[in-house]
Every structure is written in structure tokens, then in C-alpha cells.
Amino acid sequence: MFTGFTDETVDFMWGIRFNNERTWFEAHKDIYLTHFYQPMRELGDELYDYLAAKRPDLGLIRKVTRIYRDVRRLHGRGPYKESLWFSVEQPAEEWTAHPTFWFELMPEGWTCGMGYYMPKPVTMAKLRARIDRDPDTMEKLMRRLNRQKEFALETEDYKRPRAPAPSKLLEPWYRARSFTICHNDQLTDELFSRDIVDHLKRDFTFLLPYYDYFVTLDGDPDPRDADG
């Protein structure tokens, strides 16, 4: 059971940022395992259990990232990540192309949310086509999002919209090539107790209607077939 991160967790994250080398990591590996990786697994397990109970038919899984960077993608950086995160998602070979819940802890703070790391262009095209067919559902979701302060929609946009939006409220979806609905915070006291468990349960509960909307996009018809 998750009982909270510790001061050693934060010290390790800052330590690996400024000492990103194998010698330092090996000397502090026990701290990493005890105060960073293990509590992240425990927190991820609790949130996975919570979401899996909410959506038992989706076959959700929980993943915790490894601290080791892909040696093919170091790009001049050290071999270790300075943050860890867990995700809850449906199993998929290309996980980046499917909606995912996540929580990430970094030296400066934490973030959580739901979205895509790298959706396929056809996924975003299906999203726009779905909104064209039924703008009311997404407008309702957008109004719900705009009424609260915890989460914000963050998008990576095309240079110009892919099509005219049905309303100004829906314009972000016609520019977006990828997106997340996320919350960013500092190193709050709740991280060091079980309070963060309840916080994340509330957050993921709020995000569930959005996940339900996006997770079914793969089953929508390919709008390019109609164009052809």
C-alpha cells in the first residue's frame, strides 16, 4: 500500500539530474528502489485497481516507466531519467497512439492527466469527423472542462486548422495534432502521504468521460474512405 513519497525521493531526483552517470546511480540505487520506484509502483497499483473497477470491460493495464533511457535516444543526455511515471491504459503495441491516464513525479513537481503521446493522423481525423457528426457531445465535454480549474486542455497544433470547426468552443480540436488534458503542480505536501491517492482518484474520475469518448475512436469509420 502506498504511504507517500519521502524527502529521499526528492533528493534522489535532484541528485540524478546533476550526477547523471552510472557510478552515482549505482551508489544510490537502493535509495532509488526504496524511495522512488517502489512507491511509484504502489501508487500506480492503487490507481489501476480504482480505474479497473470503474471500467472492468476495458482490460486496462498498469505500467511504470524504467529509469533507464533508451540508448538510441540519449541525444547528449545522461543514461537515466530524472522523473518516473505510471500509466493506466489498454494494452496496445503502439501505446503512444492510444489514450492513456498518467501520473508523473519530477524534481520540481508533479503532473497527471489523460491524453495521447502521439496519436496517429487518422485518429485525429476520426475525432474531427465524429465531432462533425455530433458536435453537441464534445461541446458538453468542453463546457464541463471550462467550468473547473484543475485541468487544462494542452494541444500540439498544426500550422493551420484541418477544417472549419462547428463552433468557436470546438476550434482547438480542429487545430490539434495531439493533445492532453492535464494538471500540473508543485511538490505539494500531499505527495508525502496518502492524500495524493484520493487526489488522483478524484482527478481520474473527472477524466473518465473524456477517456470513454476517445477510447472508442479506433472503431469509427476512416473518414478518408468517404473522401475517396
C-alpha positions as CSV (number, residue, x, y, z in Angstrom):
1,M,0.0,0.0,0.0
2,F,1.2,3.5,-0.9
3,T,2.2,5.5,2.1
4,G,3.8,8.6,0.5
5,F,7.0,9.6,-1.2
6,T,9.8,10.9,1.0
7,D,12.5,13.6,1.2
8,E,14.8,10.9,-0.1
9,T,12.7,10.7,-3.2
10,V,13.2,14.3,-3.9
11,D,16.9,14.2,-3.0
12,F,17.4,11.3,-5.5
13,M,15.6,13.2,-8.3
14,W,17.8,16.2,-7.9
15,G,20.8,14.0,-7.4
16,I,20.4,12.2,-10.7
17,R,19.8,15.4,-12.5
18,F,23.2,16.7,-11.5
19,N,25.0,13.4,-11.4
20,N,23.6,11.5,-14.4
21,E,26.2,8.8,-14.6
22,R,26.4,5.1,-13.8
23,T,28.8,5.5,-10.8
24,W,26.5,7.9,-8.9
25,F,23.4,5.9,-9.8
26,E,24.8,2.5,-8.6
27,A,25.9,4.1,-5.3
28,H,22.3,5.4,-4.8
29,K,20.4,2.5,-6.4
30,D,18.9,1.3,-3.1
31,I,17.5,4.7,-2.4
32,Y,16.0,4.8,-5.9
33,L,14.4,1.4,-5.5
34,T,13.1,2.0,-1.9
35,H,12.0,5.7,-2.1
36,F,11.2,6.2,-5.8
37,Y,10.5,3.1,-7.8
38,Q,8.6,1.1,-5.2
39,P,6.3,3.8,-4.0
40,M,5.6,4.7,-7.6
41,R,4.6,1.1,-8.3
42,E,2.4,1.1,-5.2
43,L,0.7,4.3,-6.2
44,G,0.2,3.0,-9.7
45,D,-1.3,-0.2,-8.4
46,E,-3.9,1.6,-6.3
47,L,-5.0,3.9,-9.1
48,Y,-5.0,0.9,-11.5
49,D,-7.3,-1.0,-9.2
50,Y,-9.6,2.0,-8.9
51,L,-9.9,2.6,-12.6
52,A,-10.1,-1.1,-13.5
53,A,-13.0,-1.4,-11.1
54,K,-14.7,1.6,-12.8
55,R,-14.2,0.1,-16.3
56,P,-13.8,-3.6,-15.9
57,D,-14.6,-4.4,-19.5
58,L,-11.7,-2.4,-20.9
59,G,-8.9,-4.8,-20.0
60,L,-6.8,-2.0,-18.5
61,I,-3.1,-2.5,-17.6
62,R,-0.7,-0.5,-15.4
63,K,2.8,0.4,-16.4
64,V,5.7,2.1,-14.5
65,T,8.4,3.6,-16.6
66,R,12.0,2.4,-16.3
67,I,14.6,5.0,-15.1
68,Y,16.9,3.9,-17.9
69,R,16.8,6.0,-21.1
70,D,16.7,4.3,-24.5
71,V,20.4,4.3,-25.5
72,R,19.3,5.1,-29.1
73,R,17.7,8.3,-28.0
74,L,20.1,9.8,-25.5
75,H,20.8,12.9,-27.7
76,G,23.6,14.0,-25.4
77,R,21.7,13.4,-22.2
78,G,22.7,11.1,-19.4
79,P,21.6,7.4,-19.3
80,Y,19.0,8.0,-16.6
81,K,15.6,9.8,-16.4
82,E,15.2,12.3,-13.5
83,S,11.4,11.6,-13.3
84,L,9.2,8.5,-13.1
85,W,5.6,8.0,-14.1
86,F,3.0,5.3,-14.2
87,S,0.3,4.9,-16.8
88,V,-3.1,3.1,-16.9
89,E,-4.2,2.2,-20.4
90,Q,-5.5,-0.6,-22.7
91,P,-2.7,-3.0,-23.9
92,A,-1.5,-2.0,-27.3
93,E,1.6,-2.5,-29.4
94,E,1.7,1.3,-30.1
95,W,0.8,2.7,-26.7
96,T,1.6,6.2,-27.8
97,A,-1.3,6.1,-30.3
98,H,-3.9,5.3,-27.7
99,P,-5.5,7.4,-24.8
100,T,-3.7,6.9,-21.5
101,F,-4.0,8.0,-17.9
102,W,-0.8,9.0,-16.2
103,F,0.9,10.4,-13.1
104,E,4.5,11.7,-13.3
105,L,6.8,12.9,-10.5
106,M,9.6,15.3,-11.3
107,P,12.2,17.2,-9.2
108,E,10.2,20.4,-9.4
109,G,6.7,19.0,-9.1
110,W,4.1,16.5,-10.5
111,T,1.6,16.2,-13.3
112,C,-1.3,13.9,-14.1
113,G,-3.8,13.7,-16.8
114,M,-5.2,11.8,-19.8
115,G,-4.4,12.0,-23.4
116,Y,-2.2,10.8,-26.3
117,Y,1.5,11.0,-26.5
118,M,1.5,10.6,-30.3
119,P,-1.9,9.9,-31.9
120,K,-2.0,8.8,-35.5
121,P,-3.2,11.4,-38.0
122,V,-6.1,9.1,-38.8
123,T,-7.2,9.1,-35.1
124,M,-7.4,12.9,-35.1
125,A,-9.2,12.8,-38.4
126,K,-11.7,10.3,-36.9
127,L,-12.1,12.7,-34.0
128,R,-12.9,15.7,-36.2
129,A,-15.3,13.5,-38.2
130,R,-17.1,12.4,-35.0
131,I,-17.4,16.0,-33.9
132,D,-18.8,17.0,-37.3
133,R,-21.5,14.3,-36.9
134,D,-22.3,15.1,-33.3
135,P,-20.9,18.5,-32.1
136,D,-23.2,18.6,-29.1
137,T,-21.4,15.8,-27.1
138,M,-18.0,17.4,-27.4
139,E,-19.4,20.8,-26.7
140,K,-20.8,19.4,-23.5
141,L,-17.4,17.9,-22.5
142,M,-15.7,21.2,-23.3
143,R,-18.1,23.2,-21.2
144,R,-17.5,20.8,-18.3
145,L,-13.8,21.2,-18.7
146,N,-14.0,25.0,-18.8
147,R,-16.1,25.2,-15.6
148,Q,-13.3,23.8,-13.5
149,K,-9.7,24.9,-12.6
150,E,-7.9,21.6,-12.0
151,F,-7.3,20.6,-15.6
152,A,-6.5,22.3,-18.9
153,L,-6.5,21.2,-22.5
154,E,-3.0,21.3,-23.9
155,T,-2.5,20.7,-27.7
156,E,0.3,20.5,-30.2
157,D,-1.2,22.2,-33.2
158,Y,-0.9,22.1,-36.9
159,K,0.1,25.3,-38.6
160,R,-3.5,25.8,-39.7
161,P,-6.8,24.2,-38.9
162,R,-7.6,21.0,-40.7
163,A,-11.2,22.0,-41.3
164,P,-13.7,24.7,-40.1
165,A,-14.9,24.0,-36.6
166,P,-18.7,23.8,-36.0
167,S,-18.3,26.4,-33.2
168,K,-15.6,28.5,-31.5
169,L,-15.8,26.2,-28.5
170,L,-14.6,23.3,-30.7
171,E,-11.9,25.1,-32.6
172,P,-9.0,23.6,-30.6
173,W,-9.9,20.1,-31.9
174,Y,-9.6,21.2,-35.5
175,R,-6.1,22.5,-34.9
176,A,-4.7,19.8,-32.7
177,R,-2.4,17.1,-34.0
178,S,-2.1,15.7,-30.4
179,F,-3.4,16.7,-27.0
180,T,-3.6,16.0,-23.3
181,I,-6.0,17.1,-20.6
182,C,-3.6,17.6,-17.7
183,H,-2.9,19.1,-14.3
184,N,0.5,20.5,-13.3
185,D,1.5,21.2,-9.7
186,Q,4.5,21.8,-7.4
187,L,5.8,19.4,-4.9
188,T,2.8,19.6,-2.6
189,D,2.6,18.1,0.9
190,E,0.0,15.5,-0.3
191,L,2.8,13.7,-2.2
192,F,4.3,12.7,1.1
193,S,1.1,11.0,2.4
194,R,-1.8,9.0,1.2
195,D,-3.6,12.3,0.4
196,I,-2.3,12.1,-3.2
197,V,-4.2,8.8,-3.7
198,D,-7.5,10.5,-3.0
199,H,-6.5,13.5,-5.1
200,L,-5.7,11.2,-8.1
201,K,-8.9,9.2,-7.7
202,R,-10.9,12.5,-7.9
203,D,-8.8,13.6,-10.9
204,F,-9.1,10.4,-12.8
205,T,-12.8,10.2,-12.1
206,F,-13.2,13.6,-13.6
207,L,-11.3,12.4,-16.7
208,L,-13.2,9.2,-17.2
209,P,-15.9,10.7,-19.5
210,Y,-13.2,12.0,-21.8
211,Y,-11.4,8.7,-21.8
212,D,-14.6,7.0,-22.7
213,Y,-15.1,9.3,-25.6
214,F,-11.6,8.9,-27.1
215,V,-11.0,5.2,-26.4
216,T,-13.7,4.2,-28.9
217,L,-12.3,6.3,-31.8
218,D,-10.4,3.3,-33.3
219,G,-13.8,1.8,-34.1
220,D,-15.0,4.8,-36.0
221,P,-15.0,4.7,-39.8
222,D,-12.0,6.1,-41.6
223,P,-13.1,9.5,-43.0
224,R,-10.5,9.1,-45.8
225,D,-12.6,6.3,-47.2
226,A,-15.6,8.7,-47.7
227,D,-13.3,11.3,-49.2
228,G,-12.1,8.7,-51.8
